[in-house]
């Protein structure tokens, strides 16, 4: 959303339309603790990224899609694409 917000116009409209269709789940304390443990094991992983990955587990996500190539080698119990 940062880039679409910066440029506005059509990119912002597309981003807002996309996110309007997405499920946003609240973060549980259990997921936050699990994310902190993941972050402790993978120091290159930033806490926001760890929160995203751990939030996917209770949702039974089949895959997490990212453009972040640093996630490719992580062993986090999820398929990362």
C-alpha positions in Angstrom: 0.0 0.0 0.0 2.9 2.4 0.5 3.7 2.8 -3.2 0.0 3.1 -4.3 -0.6 5.7 -1.6 2.4 7.6 -2.7 1.4 7.7 -6.4 -2.4 7.7 -6.0 -4.7 7.4 -8.9 -5.3 4.0 -10.6 -2.6 2.2 -8.6 -4.3 3.2 -5.4 -7.7 2.3 -6.7 -6.5 -1.2 -7.6 -4.7 -1.7 -4.3 -7.8 -0.6 -2.3 -10.1 -2.9 -4.4 -7.8 -5.8 -3.8 -7.5 -5.3 0.0 -11.3 -4.8 0.2 -11.7 -8.5 -0.8 -9.1 -9.8 1.7 -9.8 -11.4 5.0 -8.0 -9.5 7.8 -7.8 -11.5 11.0 -7.1 -10.2 14.5 -3.7 -11.2 16.0 -3.9 -13.4 19.1 -1.4 -13.4 21.9 -0.6 -17.0 21.0 0.3 -16.0 17.5 2.4 -13.0 18.7 4.4 -15.3 21.0 4.8 -17.8 18.2 6.0 -15.0 15.9 8.5 -13.9 18.5 9.9 -17.4 18.8 10.1 -17.6 15.0 12.0 -14.3 15.0 14.4 -15.5 17.6 15.2 -18.6 15.5 15.5 -16.6 12.2 17.3 -13.3 13.1 17.1 -12.1 9.5 13.3 -12.2 9.6 11.7 -9.0 10.8 8.9 -9.1 13.4 6.2 -7.9 11.0 7.1 -10.7 8.6 7.1 -13.3 11.5 3.6 -12.1 12.5 2.3 -12.6 9.0 3.8 -16.1 8.8 2.5 -17.1 12.2 -0.9 -15.6 11.7 -1.4 -17.9 8.7 -1.1 -21.1 10.7 -4.4 -21.0 12.6 -6.2 -20.1 9.4 -4.9 -23.4 7.8 -3.4 -21.4 5.0 -2.1 -23.6 2.2 0.5 -21.1 1.0 1.9 -17.7 1.8 2.7 -15.6 -1.2 5.4 -13.0 -1.0 7.8 -11.1 -3.2 10.4 -11.2 -0.4 13.1 -13.6 -1.6 14.5 -13.9 1.9 11.5 -16.0 2.9 12.3 -18.8 0.4 14.6 -20.8 2.7 12.6 -20.4 5.9 11.4 -23.6 7.6 8.2 -22.2 9.2 5.7 -25.0 8.7 4.1 -23.3 5.7 4.6 -23.4 1.9 6.1 -20.1 0.8 5.8 -19.0 -2.8 
